Amino acid sequence: MTKLKTKPVTCIDVGGNIGFYTLTIDKALTNIEHEIHCFEPNPSTIEYLEKNLLENETTSVQMNPIGLSNKEGTFTLRYNLKNTGTASIYRGIKRGKRLK
């Protein structure tokens, strides 16, 4: 981390879920100029993510309520209501809720 102290840092958290890694990185970079872009497409998870960001008083996190892919288009997000960390656009997942 000492090499990072002289340069601003940009981090990207793809599939931010409730913000565990985003907040961990934010705290680790407290004394370093930084910004974090967190991407999370699941509306039910975004609610918890926003709450966690507010409670931790983050000022360097940009929350983006969208999913990322290497393909352009609209996809169906499949996720388990009991474990939203397993959300995926992979078609092999049959159980759980679907969100377009």
Biopython code that builds the backbone (N, CA, C, O; Angstrom):
import numpy as np
from Bio.PDB.StructureBuilder import StructureBuilder

atoms = [
    (1, "MET", "N", (0.804, -1.194, 0.000)),
    (1, "MET", "CA", (0.000, 0.000, 0.000)),
    (1, "MET", "C", (0.852, 1.266, 0.000)),
    (1, "MET", "O", (0.347, 2.328, -0.363)),
    (2, "THR", "N", (2.099, 1.198, 0.385)),
    (2, "THR", "CA", (2.913, 2.409, 0.447)),
    (2, "THR", "C", (3.113, 3.025, -0.929)),
    (2, "THR", "O", (3.210, 4.248, -1.038)),
    (3, "LYS", "N", (3.176, 2.218, -1.983)),
    (3, "LYS", "CA", (3.331, 2.753, -3.333)),
    (3, "LYS", "C", (2.080, 3.495, -3.791)),
    (3, "LYS", "O", (2.163, 4.400, -4.621)),
    (4, "LEU", "N", (0.923, 3.118, -3.255)),
    (4, "LEU", "CA", (-0.327, 3.749, -3.642)),
    (4, "LEU", "C", (-0.506, 5.134, -3.025)),
    (4, "LEU", "O", (-1.325, 5.917, -3.505)),
    (5, "LYS", "N", (0.237, 5.445, -1.983)),
    (5, "LYS", "CA", (0.024, 6.691, -1.257)),
    (5, "LYS", "C", (0.243, 7.931, -2.100)),
    (5, "LYS", "O", (-0.275, 8.992, -1.750)),
    (6, "THR", "N", (0.976, 7.848, -3.180)),
    (6, "THR", "CA", (1.245, 9.027, -3.990)),
    (6, "THR", "C", (0.297, 9.142, -5.183)),
    (6, "THR", "O", (0.282, 10.172, -5.857)),
    (7, "LYS", "N", (-0.484, 8.113, -5.452)),
    (7, "LYS", "CA", (-1.360, 8.135, -6.614)),
    (7, "LYS", "C", (-2.813, 7.896, -6.201)),
    (7, "LYS", "O", (-3.081, 7.079, -5.319)),
    (8, "PRO", "N", (-3.749, 8.603, -6.833)),
    (8, "PRO", "CA", (-5.169, 8.306, -6.576)),
    (8, "PRO", "C", (-5.499, 6.888, -7.062)),
    (8, "PRO", "O", (-4.926, 6.409, -8.041)),
    (9, "VAL", "N", (-6.416, 6.235, -6.376)),
    (9, "VAL", "CA", (-6.774, 4.850, -6.680)),
    (9, "VAL", "C", (-8.244, 4.781, -7.079)),
    (9, "VAL", "O", (-9.096, 5.403, -6.445)),
    (10, "THR", "N", (-8.536, 4.019, -8.137)),
    (10, "THR", "CA", (-9.919, 3.746, -8.532)),
    (10, "THR", "C", (-10.142, 2.243, -8.459)),
    (10, "THR", "O", (-9.385, 1.466, -9.040)),
    (11, "CYS", "N", (-11.182, 1.842, -7.745)),
    (11, "CYS", "CA", (-11.519, 0.424, -7.595)),
    (11, "CYS", "C", (-12.915, 0.179, -8.160)),
    (11, "CYS", "O", (-13.772, 1.063, -8.138)),
    (12, "ILE", "N", (-13.127, -1.018, -8.660)),
    (12, "ILE", "CA", (-14.433, -1.405, -9.197)),
    (12, "ILE", "C", (-14.867, -2.690, -8.505)),
    (12, "ILE", "O", (-14.137, -3.681, -8.503)),
    (13, "ASP", "N", (-16.063, -2.667, -7.916)),
    (13, "ASP", "CA", (-16.640, -3.844, -7.277)),
    (13, "ASP", "C", (-17.833, -4.276, -8.124)),
    (13, "ASP", "O", (-18.897, -3.660, -8.070)),
    (14, "VAL", "N", (-17.649, -5.337, -8.904)),
    (14, "VAL", "CA", (-18.708, -5.840, -9.782)),
    (14, "VAL", "C", (-19.485, -6.909, -9.021)),
    (14, "VAL", "O", (-18.922, -7.916, -8.593)),
    (15, "GLY", "N", (-20.775, -6.678, -8.860)),
    (15, "GLY", "CA", (-21.594, -7.575, -8.052)),
    (15, "GLY", "C", (-21.402, -7.233, -6.585)),
    (15, "GLY", "O", (-21.074, -8.096, -5.771)),
    (16, "GLY", "N", (-21.610, -5.975, -6.259)),
    (16, "GLY", "CA", (-21.309, -5.443, -4.927)),
    (16, "GLY", "C", (-22.103, -6.055, -3.783)),
    (16, "GLY", "O", (-21.700, -5.939, -2.626)),
    (17, "ASN", "N", (-23.221, -6.703, -4.084)),
    (17, "ASN", "CA", (-24.064, -7.323, -3.075)),
    (17, "ASN", "C", (-24.371, -6.316, -1.977)),
    (17, "ASN", "O", (-24.872, -5.237, -2.292)),
    (18, "ILE", "N", (-24.104, -6.600, -0.725)),
    (18, "ILE", "CA", (-24.440, -5.683, 0.367)),
    (18, "ILE", "C", (-23.288, -4.745, 0.714)),
    (18, "ILE", "O", (-23.393, -3.953, 1.651)),
    (19, "GLY", "N", (-22.194, -4.829, -0.034)),
    (19, "GLY", "CA", (-21.101, -3.880, 0.133)),
    (19, "GLY", "C", (-19.940, -4.322, 0.985)),
    (19, "GLY", "O", (-19.113, -3.492, 1.361)),
    (20, "PHE", "N", (-19.843, -5.605, 1.308)),
    (20, "PHE", "CA", (-18.762, -6.068, 2.181)),
    (20, "PHE", "C", (-17.386, -5.684, 1.629)),
    (20, "PHE", "O", (-16.585, -5.069, 2.333)),
    (21, "TYR", "N", (-17.111, -6.044, 0.377)),
    (21, "TYR", "CA", (-15.791, -5.755, -0.197)),
    (21, "TYR", "C", (-15.613, -4.263, -0.466)),
    (21, "TYR", "O", (-14.521, -3.725, -0.281)),
    (22, "THR", "N", (-16.671, -3.598, -0.899)),
    (22, "THR", "CA", (-16.601, -2.150, -1.121)),
    (22, "THR", "C", (-16.200, -1.441, 0.166)),
    (22, "THR", "O", (-15.312, -0.589, 0.150)),
    (23, "LEU", "N", (-16.842, -1.781, 1.275)),
    (23, "LEU", "CA", (-16.537, -1.131, 2.555)),
    (23, "LEU", "C", (-15.162, -1.529, 3.075)),
    (23, "LEU", "O", (-14.468, -0.711, 3.680)),
    (24, "THR", "N", (-14.764, -2.775, 2.846)),
    (24, "THR", "CA", (-13.435, -3.224, 3.267)),
    (24, "THR", "C", (-12.354, -2.435, 2.529)),
    (24, "THR", "O", (-11.387, -1.972, 3.135)),
    (25, "ILE", "N", (-12.528, -2.289, 1.223)),
    (25, "ILE", "CA", (-11.556, -1.518, 0.428)),
    (25, "ILE", "C", (-11.565, -0.056, 0.845)),
    (25, "ILE", "O", (-10.510, 0.563, 0.980)),
    (26, "ASP", "N", (-12.758, 0.494, 1.049)),
    (26, "ASP", "CA", (-12.867, 1.902, 1.452)),
    (26, "ASP", "C", (-12.103, 2.163, 2.749)),
    (26, "ASP", "O", (-11.390, 3.160, 2.861)),
    (27, "LYS", "N", (-12.250, 1.283, 3.711)),
    (27, "LYS", "CA", (-11.544, 1.450, 4.991)),
    (27, "LYS", "C", (-10.041, 1.263, 4.830)),
    (27, "LYS", "O", (-9.254, 1.974, 5.454)),
    (28, "ALA", "N", (-9.642, 0.311, 3.997)),
    (28, "ALA", "CA", (-8.208, 0.053, 3.788)),
    (28, "ALA", "C", (-7.522, 1.241, 3.121)),
    (28, "ALA", "O", (-6.325, 1.459, 3.308)),
    (29, "LEU", "N", (-8.277, 2.000, 2.349)),
    (29, "LEU", "CA", (-7.709, 3.132, 1.613)),
    (29, "LEU", "C", (-8.020, 4.486, 2.278)),
    (29, "LEU", "O", (-7.963, 5.526, 1.622)),
    (30, "THR", "N", (-8.340, 4.468, 3.542)),
    (30, "THR", "CA", (-8.755, 5.678, 4.259)),
    (30, "THR", "C", (-7.816, 6.860, 4.048)),
    (30, "THR", "O", (-8.293, 7.971, 3.820)),
    (31, "ASN", "N", (-6.526, 6.668, 4.113)),
    (31, "ASN", "CA", (-5.571, 7.768, 4.006)),
    (31, "ASN", "C", (-5.024, 7.960, 2.595)),
    (31, "ASN", "O", (-4.026, 8.652, 2.396)),
    (32, "ILE", "N", (-5.680, 7.346, 1.628)),
    (32, "ILE", "CA", (-5.245, 7.428, 0.239)),
    (32, "ILE", "C", (-6.405, 7.996, -0.577)),
    (32, "ILE", "O", (-7.549, 7.582, -0.393)),
    (33, "GLU", "N", (-6.126, 8.927, -1.464)),
    (33, "GLU", "CA", (-7.175, 9.452, -2.330)),
    (33, "GLU", "C", (-7.698, 8.313, -3.192)),
    (33, "GLU", "O", (-6.930, 7.652, -3.892)),
    (34, "HIS", "N", (-9.018, 8.083, -3.139)),
    (34, "HIS", "CA", (-9.577, 6.959, -3.881)),
    (34, "HIS", "C", (-11.053, 7.168, -4.204)),
    (34, "HIS", "O", (-11.741, 8.005, -3.619)),
    (35, "GLU", "N", (-11.502, 6.363, -5.166)),
    (35, "GLU", "CA", (-12.919, 6.271, -5.473)),
    (35, "GLU", "C", (-13.234, 4.811, -5.777)),
    (35, "GLU", "O", (-12.414, 4.081, -6.334)),
    (36, "ILE", "N", (-14.440, 4.406, -5.399)),
    (36, "ILE", "CA", (-14.866, 3.023, -5.611)),
    (36, "ILE", "C", (-16.185, 3.059, -6.368)),
    (36, "ILE", "O", (-17.119, 3.759, -5.978)),
    (37, "HIS", "N", (-16.250, 2.299, -7.450)),
    (37, "HIS", "CA", (-17.481, 2.173, -8.225)),
    (37, "HIS", "C", (-18.047, 0.788, -7.950)),
    (37, "HIS", "O", (-17.440, -0.225, -8.299)),
    (38, "CYS", "N", (-19.212, 0.757, -7.322)),
    (38, "CYS", "CA", (-19.847, -0.497, -6.921)),
    (38, "CYS", "C", (-21.057, -0.745, -7.829)),
    (38, "CYS", "O", (-21.932, 0.113, -7.947)),
    (39, "PHE", "N", (-21.103, -1.914, -8.467)),
    (39, "PHE", "CA", (-22.188, -2.271, -9.376)),
    (39, "PHE", "C", (-23.004, -3.407, -8.773)),
    (39, "PHE", "O", (-22.452, -4.448, -8.415)),
    (40, "GLU", "N", (-24.324, -3.211, -8.660)),
    (40, "GLU", "CA", (-25.207, -4.236, -8.119)),
    (40, "GLU", "C", (-26.586, -4.114, -8.795)),
    (40, "GLU", "O", (-27.249, -3.087, -8.649)),
    (41, "PRO", "N", (-27.024, -5.150, -9.532)),
    (41, "PRO", "CA", (-28.291, -5.066, -10.264)),
    (41, "PRO", "C", (-29.547, -5.506, -9.502)),
    (41, "PRO", "O", (-30.660, -5.234, -9.954)),
    (42, "ASN", "N", (-29.393, -6.169, -8.371)),
    (42, "ASN", "CA", (-30.530, -6.748, -7.656)),
    (42, "ASN", "C", (-31.193, -5.705, -6.750)),
    (42, "ASN", "O", (-30.586, -5.293, -5.761)),
    (43, "PRO", "N", (-32.424, -5.266, -7.059)),
    (43, "PRO", "CA", (-33.082, -4.226, -6.263)),
    (43, "PRO", "C", (-33.226, -4.563, -4.780)),
    (43, "PRO", "O", (-33.101, -3.677, -3.934)),
    (44, "SER", "N", (-33.487, -5.824, -4.453)),
    (44, "SER", "CA", (-33.638, -6.173, -3.034)),
    (44, "SER", "C", (-32.304, -6.096, -2.299)),
    (44, "SER", "O", (-32.272, -5.810, -1.102)),
    (45, "THR", "N", (-31.220, -6.346, -2.996)),
    (45, "THR", "CA", (-29.893, -6.252, -2.397)),
    (45, "THR", "C", (-29.432, -4.798, -2.331)),
    (45, "THR", "O", (-28.750, -4.403, -1.385)),
    (46, "ILE", "N", (-29.798, -4.010, -3.323)),
    (46, "ILE", "CA", (-29.410, -2.602, -3.355)),
    (46, "ILE", "C", (-29.886, -1.874, -2.105)),
    (46, "ILE", "O", (-29.193, -0.996, -1.591)),
    (47, "GLU", "N", (-31.048, -2.231, -1.625)),
    (47, "GLU", "CA", (-31.586, -1.622, -0.407)),
    (47, "GLU", "C", (-30.609, -1.793, 0.769)),
    (47, "GLU", "O", (-30.349, -0.839, 1.502)),
    (48, "TYR", "N", (-30.079, -2.990, 0.943)),
    (48, "TYR", "CA", (-29.118, -3.260, 2.016)),
    (48, "TYR", "C", (-27.782, -2.578, 1.735)),
    (48, "TYR", "O", (-27.137, -2.061, 2.647)),
    (49, "LEU", "N", (-27.375, -2.579, 0.481)),
    (49, "LEU", "CA", (-26.127, -1.936, 0.092)),
    (49, "LEU", "C", (-26.173, -0.444, 0.416)),
    (49, "LEU", "O", (-25.245, 0.089, 1.025)),
    (50, "GLU", "N", (-27.241, 0.226, 0.013)),
    (50, "GLU", "CA", (-27.370, 1.662, 0.288)),
    (50, "GLU", "C", (-27.374, 1.938, 1.786)),
    (50, "GLU", "O", (-26.762, 2.902, 2.246)),
    (51, "LYS", "N", (-28.061, 1.095, 2.541)),
    (51, "LYS", "CA", (-28.100, 1.243, 4.005)),
    (51, "LYS", "C", (-26.690, 1.116, 4.587)),
    (51, "LYS", "O", (-26.293, 1.922, 5.428)),
    (52, "ASN", "N", (-25.940, 0.119, 4.148)),
    (52, "ASN", "CA", (-24.580, -0.087, 4.644)),
    (52, "ASN", "C", (-23.657, 1.075, 4.280)),
    (52, "ASN", "O", (-22.824, 1.483, 5.089)),
    (53, "LEU", "N", (-23.803, 1.607, 3.069)),
    (53, "LEU", "CA", (-22.985, 2.745, 2.667)),
    (53, "LEU", "C", (-23.297, 3.974, 3.514)),
    (53, "LEU", "O", (-22.391, 4.710, 3.904)),
    (54, "LEU", "N", (-24.580, 4.196, 3.798)),
    (54, "LEU", "CA", (-24.972, 5.328, 4.644)),
    (54, "LEU", "C", (-24.484, 5.167, 6.076)),
    (54, "LEU", "O", (-23.944, 6.105, 6.663)),
    (55, "GLU", "N", (-24.672, 3.981, 6.634)),
    (55, "GLU", "CA", (-24.253, 3.726, 8.019)),
    (55, "GLU", "C", (-22.744, 3.866, 8.199)),
    (55, "GLU", "O", (-22.278, 4.237, 9.276)),
    (56, "ASN", "N", (-21.988, 3.574, 7.160)),
    (56, "ASN", "CA", (-20.529, 3.662, 7.238)),
    (56, "ASN", "C", (-19.998, 5.009, 6.744)),
    (56, "ASN", "O", (-18.788, 5.215, 6.654)),
    (57, "GLU", "N", (-20.917, 5.918, 6.426)),
    (57, "GLU", "CA", (-20.571, 7.286, 6.038)),
    (57, "GLU", "C", (-19.507, 7.342, 4.944)),
    (57, "GLU", "O", (-18.542, 8.101, 5.039)),
    (58, "THR", "N", (-19.693, 6.542, 3.924)),
    (58, "THR", "CA", (-18.744, 6.528, 2.814)),
    (58, "THR", "C", (-18.954, 7.761, 1.945)),
    (58, "THR", "O", (-20.089, 8.157, 1.679)),
    (59, "THR", "N", (-17.865, 8.357, 1.512)),
    (59, "THR", "CA", (-17.946, 9.517, 0.632)),
    (59, "THR", "C", (-17.248, 9.257, -0.694)),
    (59, "THR", "O", (-17.336, 10.069, -1.615)),
    (60, "SER", "N", (-16.571, 8.155, -0.793)),
    (60, "SER", "CA", (-15.793, 7.872, -2.006)),
    (60, "SER", "C", (-16.389, 6.728, -2.835)),
    (60, "SER", "O", (-15.740, 6.218, -3.749)),
    (61, "VAL", "N", (-17.636, 6.323, -2.512)),
    (61, "VAL", "CA", (-18.253, 5.203, -3.217)),
    (61, "VAL", "C", (-19.361, 5.707, -4.133)),
    (61, "VAL", "O", (-20.249, 6.447, -3.710)),
    (62, "GLN", "N", (-19.292, 5.295, -5.386)),
    (62, "GLN", "CA", (-20.351, 5.581, -6.361)),
    (62, "GLN", "C", (-21.125, 4.293, -6.572)),
    (62, "GLN", "O", (-20.584, 3.329, -7.114)),
    (63, "MET", "N", (-22.399, 4.260, -6.146)),
    (63, "MET", "CA", (-23.231, 3.077, -6.280)),
    (63, "MET", "C", (-23.930, 3.120, -7.638)),
    (63, "MET", "O", (-24.564, 4.117, -7.982)),
    (64, "ASN", "N", (-23.814, 2.040, -8.403)),
    (64, "ASN", "CA", (-24.407, 1.941, -9.738)),
    (64, "ASN", "C", (-25.400, 0.779, -9.751)),
    (64, "ASN", "O", (-24.980, -0.377, -9.690)),
    (65, "PRO", "N", (-26.702, 1.049, -9.830)),
    (65, "PRO", "CA", (-27.708, -0.021, -9.761)),
    (65, "PRO", "C", (-27.911, -0.753, -11.088)),
    (65, "PRO", "O", (-29.027, -0.841, -11.600)),
    (66, "ILE", "N", (-26.827, -1.269, -11.626)),
    (66, "ILE", "CA", (-26.880, -2.017, -12.882)),
    (66, "ILE", "C", (-25.920, -3.200, -12.804)),
    (66, "ILE", "O", (-25.018, -3.229, -11.967)),
    (67, "GLY", "N", (-26.125, -4.165, -13.681)),
    (67, "GLY", "CA", (-25.204, -5.285, -13.788)),
    (67, "GLY", "C", (-24.246, -5.048, -14.944)),
    (67, "GLY", "O", (-24.532, -4.258, -15.844)),
    (68, "LEU", "N", (-23.130, -5.722, -14.920)),
    (68, "LEU", "CA", (-22.143, -5.618, -15.988)),
    (68, "LEU", "C", (-21.989, -6.962, -16.679)),
    (68, "LEU", "O", (-22.097, -8.016, -16.052)),
    (69, "SER", "N", (-21.736, -6.909, -17.969)),
    (69, "SER", "CA", (-21.542, -8.124, -18.749)),
    (69, "SER", "C", (-20.610, -7.820, -19.909)),
    (69, "SER", "O", (-20.378, -6.660, -20.249)),
    (70, "ASN", "N", (-20.084, -8.865, -20.505)),
    (70, "ASN", "CA", (-19.268, -8.684, -21.700)),
    (70, "ASN", "C", (-20.131, -8.659, -22.963)),
    (70, "ASN", "O", (-19.614, -8.548, -24.075)),
    (71, "LYS", "N", (-21.467, -8.764, -22.777)),
    (71, "LYS", "CA", (-22.399, -8.719, -23.898)),
    (71, "LYS", "C", (-23.448, -7.643, -23.651)),
    (71, "LYS", "O", (-23.868, -7.409, -22.517)),
    (72, "GLU", "N", (-23.860, -6.999, -24.728)),
    (72, "GLU", "CA", (-24.880, -5.972, -24.650)),
    (72, "GLU", "C", (-26.253, -6.621, -24.657)),
    (72, "GLU", "O", (-26.458, -7.627, -25.335)),
    (73, "GLY", "N", (-27.201, -6.056, -23.906)),
    (73, "GLY", "CA", (-28.554, -6.580, -23.935)),
    (73, "GLY", "C", (-29.229, -6.530, -22.588)),
    (73, "GLY", "O", (-28.701, -5.976, -21.624)),
    (74, "THR", "N", (-30.412, -7.124, -22.539)),
    (74, "THR", "CA", (-31.188, -7.242, -21.310)),
    (74, "THR", "C", (-31.179, -8.712, -20.907)),
    (74, "THR", "O", (-31.413, -9.592, -21.735)),
    (75, "PHE", "N", (-30.910, -8.968, -19.642)),
    (75, "PHE", "CA", (-30.777, -10.343, -19.162)),
    (75, "PHE", "C", (-31.716, -10.591, -17.990)),
    (75, "PHE", "O", (-32.162, -9.652, -17.330)),
    (76, "THR", "N", (-32.007, -11.845, -17.741)),
    (76, "THR", "CA", (-32.790, -12.239, -16.580)),
    (76, "THR", "C", (-31.831, -12.549, -15.438)),
    (76, "THR", "O", (-30.948, -13.397, -15.568)),
    (77, "LEU", "N", (-32.011, -11.861, -14.326)),
    (77, "LEU", "CA", (-31.197, -12.106, -13.139)),
    (77, "LEU", "C", (-31.916, -13.136, -12.280)),
    (77, "LEU", "O", (-33.069, -12.937, -11.900)),
    (78, "ARG", "N", (-31.246, -14.218, -11.979)),
    (78, "ARG", "CA", (-31.825, -15.276, -11.145)),
    (78, "ARG", "C", (-31.128, -15.235, -9.791)),
    (78, "ARG", "O", (-29.901, -15.163, -9.709)),
    (79, "TYR", "N", (-31.930, -15.284, -8.733)),
    (79, "TYR", "CA", (-31.334, -15.259, -7.402)),
    (79, "TYR", "C", (-32.210, -15.953, -6.383)),
    (79, "TYR", "O", (-33.430, -16.032, -6.529)),
    (80, "ASN", "N", (-31.569, -16.445, -5.362)),
    (80, "ASN", "CA", (-32.222, -17.133, -4.255)),
    (80, "ASN", "C", (-32.590, -16.081, -3.214)),
    (80, "ASN", "O", (-31.741, -15.284, -2.816)),
    (81, "LEU", "N", (-33.832, -16.068, -2.774)),
    (81, "LEU", "CA", (-34.277, -15.073, -1.797)),
    (81, "LEU", "C", (-33.550, -15.197, -0.460)),
    (81, "LEU", "O", (-33.447, -14.219, 0.281)),
    (82, "LYS", "N", (-33.049, -16.380, -0.148)),
    (82, "LYS", "CA", (-32.343, -16.586, 1.112)),
    (82, "LYS", "C", (-30.861, -16.259, 1.020)),
    (82, "LYS", "O", (-30.205, -16.044, 2.040)),
    (83, "ASN", "N", (-30.325, -16.219, -0.208)),
    (83, "ASN", "CA", (-28.903, -15.934, -0.388)),
    (83, "ASN", "C", (-28.713, -15.158, -1.695)),
    (83, "ASN", "O", (-28.412, -15.748, -2.732)),
    (84, "THR", "N", (-28.890, -13.840, -1.641)),
    (84, "THR", "CA", (-28.804, -13.022, -2.843)),
    (84, "THR", "C", (-27.386, -12.959, -3.398)),
    (84, "THR", "O", (-27.184, -12.491, -4.518)),
    (85, "GLY", "N", (-26.409, -13.420, -2.638)),
    (85, "GLY", "CA", (-25.032, -13.458, -3.115)),
    (85, "GLY", "C", (-24.814, -14.479, -4.220)),
    (85, "GLY", "O", (-23.741, -14.530, -4.822)),
    (86, "THR", "N", (-25.822, -15.285, -4.484)),
    (86, "THR", "CA", (-25.708, -16.294, -5.535)),
    (86, "THR", "C", (-26.377, -15.843, -6.833)),
    (86, "THR", "O", (-26.581, -16.661, -7.730)),
    (87, "ALA", "N", (-26.718, -14.577, -6.949)),
    (87, "ALA", "CA", (-27.401, -14.082, -8.142)),
    (87, "ALA", "C", (-26.543, -14.296, -9.382)),
    (87, "ALA", "O", (-25.318, -14.184, -9.342)),
    (88, "SER", "N", (-27.221, -14.606, -10.485)),
    (88, "SER", "CA", (-26.496, -14.888, -11.716)),
    (88, "SER", "C", (-27.419, -14.725, -12.921)),
    (88, "SER", "O", (-28.639, -14.842, -12.804)),
    (89, "ILE", "N", (-26.822, -14.457, -14.072)),
    (89, "ILE", "CA", (-27.592, -14.484, -15.315)),
    (89, "ILE", "C", (-27.407, -15.814, -16.025)),
    (89, "ILE", "O", (-27.947, -16.028, -17.110)),
    (90, "TYR", "N", (-26.647, -16.701, -15.413)),
    (90, "TYR", "CA", (-26.393, -18.032, -15.971)),
    (90, "TYR", "C", (-27.700, -18.814, -16.041)),
    (90, "TYR", "O", (-28.417, -18.907, -15.045)),
    (91, "ARG", "N", (-28.011, -19.367, -17.183)),
    (91, "ARG", "CA", (-29.284, -20.053, -17.403)),
    (91, "ARG", "C", (-29.405, -21.375, -16.668)),
    (91, "ARG", "O", (-30.510, -21.896, -16.520)),
    (92, "GLY", "N", (-28.306, -21.921, -16.209)),
    (92, "GLY", "CA", (-28.339, -23.203, -15.524)),
    (92, "GLY", "C", (-28.996, -23.139, -14.156)),
    (92, "GLY", "O", (-29.364, -24.172, -13.597)),
    (93, "ILE", "N", (-29.146, -21.948, -13.616)),
    (93, "ILE", "CA", (-29.780, -21.805, -12.300)),
    (93, "ILE", "C", (-31.292, -21.819, -12.503)),
    (93, "ILE", "O", (-31.849, -20.940, -13.159)),
    (94, "LYS", "N", (-31.940, -22.818, -11.938)),
    (94, "LYS", "CA", (-33.377, -22.984, -12.151)),
    (94, "LYS", "C", (-34.209, -22.451, -10.987)),
    (94, "LYS", "O", (-35.328, -21.981, -11.187)),
    (95, "ARG", "N", (-33.667, -22.524, -9.777)),
    (95, "ARG", "CA", (-34.442, -22.138, -8.604)),
    (95, "ARG", "C", (-34.252, -20.660, -8.278)),
    (95, "ARG", "O", (-33.291, -20.033, -8.724)),
    (96, "GLY", "N", (-35.172, -20.117, -7.500)),
    (96, "GLY", "CA", (-35.050, -18.745, -7.061)),
    (96, "GLY", "C", (-35.934, -17.803, -7.852)),
    (96, "GLY", "O", (-36.704, -18.230, -8.712)),
    (97, "LYS", "N", (-35.819, -16.545, -7.562)),
    (97, "LYS", "CA", (-36.616, -15.503, -8.190)),
    (97, "LYS", "C", (-35.924, -14.989, -9.447)),
    (97, "LYS", "O", (-34.697, -14.996, -9.546)),
    (98, "ARG", "N", (-36.725, -14.546, -10.396)),
    (98, "ARG", "CA", (-36.179, -13.984, -11.628)),
    (98, "ARG", "C", (-36.520, -12.504, -11.722)),
    (98, "ARG", "O", (-37.610, -12.074, -11.343)),
    (99, "LEU", "N", (-35.594, -11.757, -12.220)),
    (99, "LEU", "CA", (-35.764, -10.325, -12.379)),
    (99, "LEU", "C", (-35.249, -9.939, -13.746)),
    (99, "LEU", "O", (-34.107, -10.252, -14.083)),
    (100, "LYS", "N", (-36.063, -9.268, -14.541)),
    (100, "LYS", "CA", (-35.635, -8.846, -15.881)),
    (100, "LYS", "C", (-35.260, -7.400, -15.878)),
    (100, "LYS", "O", (-34.874, -6.860, -16.915)),
]
sb = StructureBuilder()
sb.init_structure("model")
sb.init_model(0)
sb.init_chain("A")
sb.init_seg("    ")
for serial, (resi, resn, name, xyz) in enumerate(atoms, 1):
    if name == "N":
        sb.init_residue(resn, " ", resi, " ")
    sb.init_atom(name, np.array(xyz, "f"), 0.0, 1.0, " ", f" {name:<3s}", serial, name[0])
structure = sb.get_structure()
